[in-house]
Amino acid sequence: MTASRFLALPALLCAAVLLLLLTGCAGVTVGSISPAEYLAQRRGDVLTTGKLSTSAEEVLRVIGSDADLCRKSGQACRQALADSAGITDEQRLSALSEVWLQVALAAGKTGGAGAGPAAPETIQAWLETARHAYAYLFFTTRKPRDRAFEDRQTQVRDYYNYAVQQAITGLFSRYRQDGRLDDSALPRVPQVGDWHIDADQSALELRPGDPVPQELIPAASLTFSGLRNTYRRDGFGAELVVATNQPAVAPHPATTAATTAEDHTPPYSEMPFPALTALLRFEGTDLRAVLATRTARIVVFDPYRTSTTRLAEQEIPLAANFTSGYGLWLARSDFARQALRSLFGSADGLTRPRIYLMQPYDPNRRTVIMLHGLASSPEAWINVANEVLGDETLRHSYQIWQVYYPTNAPLAVNNLAIRQAITETLAHFDPGGQAEASRNITLIGHSMGGVLSRLLVSSSGDRLWDGLLSSYPMQGAQQQRIEQRLAPYLRFEPLPQVSDAIFIASPHRGTPFANNRVARWLANLITLPVAMLGQLNDISRELMRIAPGKQDIGPLRIPNSIDNLSDRDAFVQMSSGLPMNPRVRFHSIIGNDTPGVVQALSSDGVVPYESAHLEGAASELVISSAHSVQENPLAILEIRRILREQLLLTPTCQDTPVKRPGSSRSSASSVPCERNTGVR
């Protein structure tokens, strides 16, 4: 290298440095990211990743801050966001909502004194999160509909919903611990920090004596095994479940329907885990007032009755979870164990039917009543009920009641007891019998529940009584005495409120399965409740004196439910031919677990086709399935189809006298209707 070139090198370096300084050391490179990384950048936020979103970080950089500085100097950062003139209201409010959310999440995890989910500081942070999200959504220049396709609005709505959920559950927990709850449905929360809180429960239509809440549970925190789907509605508000002081399974007094004169326990229970949707409304009609207020109102809705609410002169859809309360009820009920205890006559087993309302009673929705089968419980309908309630059209039009009854009792006893329970429940909720809920009721019964459903819509006339007389000839005072005692079991008419029925794998003519060795062994283990045996044994002994040896199943033995399911059983043979109410439109869903066998000879493994098949059905569907066909997705789709079809049929009703329970007079009711279905 020559001396001149060596001397020129520093000059070149200086020129290069000068050039870089003049260009600001600028340098842009380009790369590529995957779709997953793109979505993470666009939609990741403090709720999903624990870090502030890209949108919030952009706003912080505009005001000369960043995520780390904002976390270290929280108050100064939030003040800078509130005061900066270099950002829009939407940027400011959405960033403040997310920053406050980060504060609340951190405070809720802290275990120190004065911290935790129910601490005043934590609850105040949730209130600030909700307040700034509320202001962004409803009090900026653009309306929610103008941002409908923007990811940021969806994020901010989630901040609001989650903050409301945490604030309300935190308040509930705090004031329950402090003993400040009375018997109202929600706590009276006068103040937390410098925030004043009140509650509006008017949308719930609460009644005196309603169950008292014991827990307030976020629906999003619950997961269920055994349920195929969780049905919810996207929207505004926190999805909550209330656990009340009402037990999951109501206590069952040791009595039967035949002896209810001394027992005044109602046979019905409303859902002990109702679903709620809750909002926080902040005082003020403009942005300045909302950001200045320290007053928040808790507003609670029944999501089955209310799907929208009006906020800032806009109609806003409400969020809802329709599976959470139902799933929690089933999970805490221990139905399976109690059903077996009831079958074998345990002291703590079921002794009389109960009706569980799956959602708060609604007079304007039609009623679907479900009856399970032998050794079963409402758990038989786990997915059926959930799928019906998950169908928006059906949910708006129907309410579900589930009958839980002792499956050890004879069919005649359960037929009477279930009739009484349904009638009493309808009379309680609709004394005048004029509500839509009391008209066009649909019965859905599986297996033995289907047999009972058929009895509920059948007329006995004198057929059952005459059948008894043919085996046990009586006359005079003796006949009058036994007839009086047996008349409730052997003489009945169709429930007038029922217009439709769905029979699923139902052994209307009995089944030979009940005669095999295992079934007979099981039948011998079944014990009827003492109260039931008392009255029936007296009748049985008297009949034996009239005609000794007439009972094929042994002297003095009262037939139980398994006996009644036999195709040889006298009661089943006589009752299978009883005429049904001609206005009842019925359907059959039948299982076939015998591939390669002609349909007429097929069976679901328990019930043969020839016993489940009924002439005159509006529809019949045979599904490749074992006996629990009601859980088959194809069967559930068929149930939904039938229920939707029923809504399209227009009944023509006329007033008909119907005698109400406990009354000596008949009152006009529009329950019975004739329908032009073209079926029969």
Secondary structure, DSSP 8 states (H G I E B T S, - for coil): --HHHHHHHHHHHHHHHHHHHHTTT---------HHHHHHHHH--TTTTSS--HHHHHHHHHTT--HHHHHHTHHHHHHHHHH-SSS-HHHHHHHHHHHHHHHHHHHHH--STT-STTSHHHHHHHHHHHHHHHHHHHSSSS-GGGGTT-HHHHHHHHHHHHHHHHHHHHHHHHHHHTT---SSSS----EETTEEEEEE-GGG---TT---EEEEEEGGG---SS-S---EE-SBSEEEEEEESS-SS----S--GGGGGG----SEEE-SS-EEEEEEEES-SSHHHHHH--EEEEEEE-TTT--EEEETTEEEEB-EESSHHHHHHHHHH-HHHHHHHHHTT-TTS--S-EEEESSS--TTSEEEEEE--TT--GGGGHHHHHHHHHSHHHHHHEEEEEEE--TTS-HHHHHHHHHHHHHHHHHHH-TTS-SGGGSSEEEEEETHHHHHHHHHTB--TTHHHHHHHHHS---HHHHHHHHHHHHHHH-----TTEEEEEEES--TT-BGGGGSHHHHHHHHH----HHHHHHHHHHHHHHHHHSTT--TT-TT----HHHHTBTT-HHHHHHTT--B-TT-EEEEEEEE--TTS-GGG-BSSSSBHHHH--TT-SEEEEEE--S-GGGSHHHHHHHHHHHHHHHH---EE--EEEE-TT-SSEEEE---EE---S--
